Amino acid sequence: MSQNHVAATDVRPPADAEQRRAIMPVICYPNETLPKPDLSQYLAARETAQKLDEVLVSPREASCFSVDAGHFFRVTSVEGPQVGDLNLWNQADLSERFFSGKTRALHGTHVTTGERLWSNLPYLRPMATIIADSLGWYGIDSYGGSVHDVIGTRCDPYTGNLLSGDHYHHCCHSNLTRAVADYLGMTLAEAEPYIHDVLNVFMCTGFTRDTGQYFMKASPVRPGDYLEFFAEIDLLGALSACPGGDCSAEHTSDSAACHPLLVEVFAPGANTLEDWQSPSRNGYDGRHGRG
């Protein structure tokens, strides 16, 4: 039997195909036992918070910022609709960084108020909690799209070169690499390995029903819209104002209309978080079945 014949017969559905498809799904990680953030405490502390710093991220560029544990930071669209790619690290240990895959597994493909950004293994603890989302009304649209995704990896020059052979340098991966290198006094080669999969702030995305492909559509973000976080640990952040603008048509190019993004950092008032403690790293004993 030829290999071609085997491949052709393999696609014939079995007699019980519909029964197999009809099996109900099971949630991989039921999250009812996740530690719950005290949003009421965070929001009460936010009421008295004072602004400490701000960074205006230029279009098609990225900038770094720092946020101490127990402080707040807000990302705001200014001037026009714009999406951003966010990386986060532990200020004191860059090996601990945002883990988009586990955040997706624990909360879903898109995140909003009350959900958290988790760090990579072996740390696996909350890095930041979303406390406010002006686009929380959007939900999931008829195409399966929603905002603030943890499914996209970030636009990068390697994929661009693979698909079109070009060398575009203002994609989010390169923007973040330059920003981290400049902020920490590193070379590009030293900084690049720290760049990781992102939270796509304001980006509207999903998967097509027929082919399962990752799609983007025009973000519903407008000037004044924001996503705000509570820093659970001391954070270094980097945010890229994506060269796709609102990602309505162009993903990575100089032709899309792009706008700046504003990052603001706020310190809570005295004694508003007296009972709060920064989360410890994950409690797993690390033996991996040995010792």
Disulfide bonds with the S-S distance in Angstrom:
none
